[in-house]
C-alpha cells in the first residue's frame, strides 16, 4: 500500500511551518506501524518540497525522514497498470487538475496533504468528469486512525467467482484475421473462475508488448497476445467490482494464461 501526495497542497507555498512538518512526521511514524512507508510524489514536487524542508531547523533528521517516506515519481508498476483509467477522464478539484488524489481514488488508497486548515479533512471530493468522487485524505495522525482499517483491508482484495459454468460463458469475437487464434485462447481463458466471458476482440496492436493492455473499473480487461505477429487481443469481462479487484484478476490471468 502506497499513498499519493496531493500536489495541490503544495501549490503557492514559499515555506512550510513547524506545525505542518511535525504533522507530516507524526503521520509517517503512525503509518510505519502498519508497514505503510511510501508516499508517491511527482519528481518536480519532490524537489520543491525537499528544498522547503531544507530551511527547517534539525534539517538532518528531517532529511532522513523525507527520503524514507517520499518516493518519486507517481508512476510505479501499480500505477502503470491503471494509467489509462486516469488519462481517460478529467480529474478536477476546484476546477484545477489533480494527479495525486486521482491516483489515490483509482487505486483505493489515500492522498497525503500538507497540513493546513483547508486540507484538514478526512475526505476530499473531486470531480471525475461530471461525477463527484470522495478520496481518502491524510494530513494528521487522526486521519490515519480514521482510514487505517480500510487501507489494511485493501491490501488483498476479496475476489468473487462467477456462478456461470464454463459451457455457459459467451465468446464474442469480430470476424477478422486471427479469429482462430483468439477463439482457441478464449476457450482457455473462460476456464478462469473470475472470467464471465469474452465480449469482443481488439484492433491489432502491432507495437504492444504487454499482455495486460488496459484495466477498467467496470471489470473489463484488455488482453493482447504478444507472441502473435499482429498482436491479436480480446476484451474480457471479469467479476471485478472495482479497479483493485480487476487488477488482481488481471495478475491471476497473466500468471495462468500469459504464455503460449
C-alpha positions as CSV (number, residue, x, y, z in Angstrom):
1,X,0.0,0.0,0.0
2,X,1.4,3.4,-1.1
3,X,-0.1,6.9,-0.5
4,X,-0.1,9.6,-3.2
5,X,1.0,13.2,-2.5
6,X,-1.7,15.8,-3.0
7,X,0.3,18.2,-5.2
8,X,-2.3,20.9,-4.8
9,X,-1.4,21.2,-1.1
10,X,2.0,22.4,-2.2
11,X,0.8,25.0,-4.7
12,X,1.9,28.5,-4.0
13,X,3.9,27.7,-0.9
14,X,7.1,29.5,-0.2
15,X,7.6,28.0,3.2
16,X,6.3,25.3,5.5
17,X,5.8,26.0,9.2
18,X,6.9,23.7,12.0
19,X,3.4,22.6,12.8
20,X,2.9,21.2,9.3
21,X,6.3,19.4,9.4
22,X,5.6,17.9,12.8
23,X,2.2,16.6,11.5
24,X,4.0,15.0,8.5
25,X,6.4,13.2,10.8
26,X,3.6,12.1,13.1
27,X,1.7,10.7,10.1
28,X,4.8,8.9,8.8
29,X,5.5,7.3,12.2
30,X,1.9,6.3,12.6
31,X,1.7,4.7,9.2
32,X,5.0,2.9,9.7
33,X,3.5,0.9,12.5
34,X,1.3,-0.7,9.8
35,X,4.2,-1.2,7.3
36,X,3.0,1.7,5.1
37,X,6.2,3.6,4.4
38,X,5.9,5.2,1.0
39,X,4.2,8.2,-0.4
40,X,4.4,8.6,-4.2
41,X,5.2,12.1,-5.4
42,X,5.9,13.9,-8.7
43,X,9.6,14.5,-9.3
44,X,9.3,18.3,-9.6
45,X,7.1,18.5,-6.5
46,X,9.6,16.2,-4.7
47,X,12.4,18.6,-5.4
48,X,10.4,21.7,-4.4
49,X,9.1,20.1,-1.1
50,X,12.6,18.9,-0.2
51,X,14.1,22.4,-0.8
52,X,11.4,23.9,1.5
53,X,12.3,21.4,4.2
54,X,16.0,22.2,3.9
55,X,15.3,25.6,5.5
56,X,13.9,24.0,8.7
57,X,15.8,23.5,11.9
58,X,17.1,20.0,12.6
59,X,17.3,19.5,8.8
60,X,19.4,16.3,9.1
61,X,16.6,14.4,10.9
62,X,14.1,15.9,8.5
63,X,16.1,14.7,5.5
64,X,16.3,11.2,6.9
65,X,12.5,11.1,7.4
66,X,11.9,12.6,4.0
67,X,13.9,10.1,2.0
68,X,12.4,7.3,4.0
69,X,8.8,8.4,3.1
70,X,8.6,10.3,-0.2
71,X,9.4,8.4,-3.4
72,X,9.2,9.9,-6.9
73,X,7.7,9.6,-9.4
74,X,4.0,8.9,-9.2
75,X,4.4,6.1,-11.7
76,X,5.0,2.6,-10.3
77,X,4.1,-0.8,-11.5
78,X,0.7,-0.5,-9.9
79,X,0.1,2.9,-11.5
80,X,1.2,1.8,-14.9
81,X,-1.4,-0.9,-15.0
82,X,-4.2,1.6,-14.3
83,X,-2.9,4.8,-16.0
84,X,-5.4,4.5,-18.9
85,X,-8.2,5.0,-16.3
86,X,-6.5,8.2,-15.3
87,X,-6.0,9.5,-18.8
88,X,-9.5,8.5,-20.0
89,X,-11.1,11.0,-17.6
90,X,-10.9,14.6,-16.4
91,X,-10.0,14.9,-12.8
92,X,-10.6,18.3,-11.2
93,X,-10.6,19.8,-7.7
94,X,-12.0,23.3,-7.6
95,X,-11.5,23.5,-11.4
96,X,-7.8,22.6,-11.0
97,X,-6.4,19.3,-12.5
98,X,-5.2,16.9,-9.8
99,X,-3.0,13.9,-10.1
100,X,-2.2,12.5,-6.7
101,X,-5.7,12.5,-5.4
102,X,-7.0,10.9,-8.6
103,X,-4.5,8.1,-8.4
104,X,-5.4,7.6,-4.7
105,X,-9.0,7.2,-5.8
106,X,-8.3,4.8,-8.6
107,X,-6.1,2.6,-6.5
108,X,-8.4,2.8,-3.5
109,X,-5.6,4.3,-1.4
110,X,-5.3,7.8,0.2
111,X,-3.9,11.1,-0.6
112,X,-1.3,12.8,1.6
113,X,-1.7,16.6,2.1
114,X,0.5,19.1,3.8
115,X,-1.3,20.2,7.0
116,X,-3.3,23.4,6.9
117,X,-6.9,24.3,7.6
118,X,-8.1,23.8,4.0
119,X,-6.7,20.2,3.8
120,X,-7.6,19.2,7.4
121,X,-10.3,16.8,6.3
122,X,-10.6,13.1,6.2
123,X,-12.2,13.1,2.7
124,X,-11.6,15.4,-0.3
125,X,-14.3,15.5,-3.0
126,X,-13.1,15.8,-6.5
127,X,-14.8,15.7,-9.9
128,X,-14.2,12.7,-12.3
129,X,-15.8,14.2,-15.4
130,X,-19.3,15.0,-14.1
131,X,-19.2,12.7,-11.1
132,X,-18.2,13.6,-7.6
133,X,-15.7,11.1,-6.0
134,X,-14.7,11.0,-2.4
135,X,-11.0,10.4,-1.8
136,X,-9.4,9.4,1.5
137,X,-7.1,12.2,2.7
138,X,-4.4,12.2,5.4
139,X,-2.7,15.2,6.8
140,X,-2.9,14.4,10.6
141,X,-2.3,11.4,12.8
142,X,-6.1,11.4,13.4
143,X,-6.7,10.8,9.8
144,X,-4.5,7.7,9.9
145,X,-6.7,6.3,12.7
146,X,-9.8,7.0,10.6
147,X,-8.5,5.3,7.4
148,X,-6.1,2.6,8.5
149,X,-8.6,-0.2,8.8
150,X,-9.8,0.3,5.3
151,X,-6.3,0.8,3.9
152,X,-5.2,-2.5,5.5
153,X,-8.3,-4.2,4.3
154,X,-7.5,-3.2,0.8
155,X,-4.1,-4.9,0.9
156,X,-5.5,-8.1,-0.7
157,X,-8.9,-7.7,-2.4
158,X,-11.5,-10.4,-1.8
159,X,-12.4,-11.7,-5.2
160,X,-15.7,-13.4,-6.2
161,X,-16.1,-16.2,-8.6
162,X,-18.7,-16.3,-11.3
163,X,-21.7,-18.6,-11.0
164,X,-21.6,-19.4,-14.7
165,X,-20.4,-22.8,-15.9
166,X,-17.6,-22.8,-18.5
167,X,-20.1,-24.0,-21.2
168,X,-22.4,-21.1,-20.4
169,X,-19.8,-18.4,-20.8
170,X,-20.0,-16.5,-24.1
171,X,-17.2,-15.8,-26.5
172,X,-18.0,-12.9,-28.8
173,X,-15.3,-12.0,-31.4
174,X,-15.2,-10.0,-34.6
175,X,-14.9,-11.9,-37.8
176,X,-11.4,-10.8,-38.7
177,X,-7.9,-12.1,-39.1
178,X,-6.7,-14.1,-36.1
179,X,-10.1,-15.2,-35.1
180,X,-9.0,-18.9,-34.9
181,X,-6.1,-18.0,-32.6
182,X,-8.3,-15.8,-30.4
183,X,-11.0,-18.4,-30.2
184,X,-8.6,-21.1,-29.0
185,X,-7.1,-18.7,-26.5
186,X,-10.6,-17.6,-25.3
187,X,-11.6,-21.2,-24.7
188,X,-8.7,-21.5,-22.3
189,X,-9.4,-18.1,-20.7
190,X,-13.0,-18.8,-19.8
191,X,-11.9,-21.6,-17.6
192,X,-10.8,-19.0,-15.1
193,X,-13.4,-18.7,-12.4
194,X,-13.1,-14.9,-12.4
195,X,-13.9,-14.6,-16.1
196,X,-17.5,-14.1,-17.1
197,X,-16.9,-14.1,-20.8
198,X,-15.0,-12.7,-23.8
199,X,-17.0,-9.7,-25.1
200,X,-15.0,-8.6,-28.1
201,X,-11.7,-8.7,-29.9
202,X,-9.3,-5.8,-30.1
203,X,-8.0,-4.0,-33.1
204,X,-4.5,-5.1,-34.0
205,X,-1.8,-3.6,-31.7
206,X,1.5,-4.5,-33.5
207,X,3.6,-2.3,-31.2
208,X,2.0,-3.6,-28.0
209,X,4.3,-5.7,-25.8
210,X,2.3,-6.0,-22.6
211,X,-0.1,-8.9,-22.1
212,X,-2.4,-6.8,-20.0
213,X,-3.1,-3.8,-22.1
214,X,-5.7,-2.0,-20.1
215,X,-7.7,-2.5,-16.9
216,X,-11.1,-0.7,-16.4
217,X,-13.0,-0.1,-13.3
218,X,-16.1,-1.8,-14.7
219,X,-14.4,-5.2,-14.6
220,X,-13.2,-5.2,-18.2
221,X,-9.6,-6.2,-19.1
222,X,-8.0,-5.7,-22.5
223,X,-5.5,-8.5,-23.2
224,X,-3.0,-8.7,-26.1
225,X,-1.3,-11.8,-27.2
226,X,2.3,-10.5,-27.6
227,X,3.5,-13.8,-29.1
228,X,1.3,-13.3,-32.2
229,X,2.6,-11.4,-35.2
230,X,-0.2,-8.8,-35.3
231,X,-0.6,-8.8,-31.5
232,X,-4.2,-10.0,-31.6
233,X,-6.2,-9.2,-28.5
234,X,-9.5,-9.6,-26.6
235,X,-11.7,-7.7,-24.2
236,X,-12.6,-9.9,-21.2
237,X,-15.5,-9.3,-18.7
238,X,-14.5,-10.3,-15.2
239,X,-16.1,-10.4,-11.8
240,X,-14.0,-7.4,-10.7
241,X,-16.2,-4.9,-8.8
242,X,-13.6,-2.1,-8.8
243,X,-10.3,-1.5,-10.3
244,X,-8.3,-3.1,-7.5
245,X,-10.2,-6.4,-7.8
246,X,-9.9,-6.2,-11.6
247,X,-6.2,-5.5,-11.4
248,X,-5.7,-8.6,-9.2
249,X,-7.7,-10.7,-11.5
250,X,-5.6,-9.4,-14.4
251,X,-2.5,-10.6,-12.4
252,X,-4.0,-14.1,-12.0
253,X,-4.9,-14.3,-15.7
254,X,-1.4,-13.3,-16.7
255,X,0.1,-15.9,-14.4
256,X,-2.1,-18.7,-15.8
257,X,-2.6,-17.7,-19.4
258,X,0.2,-15.2,-20.2
259,X,2.3,-17.6,-22.2
260,X,1.8,-19.8,-25.3
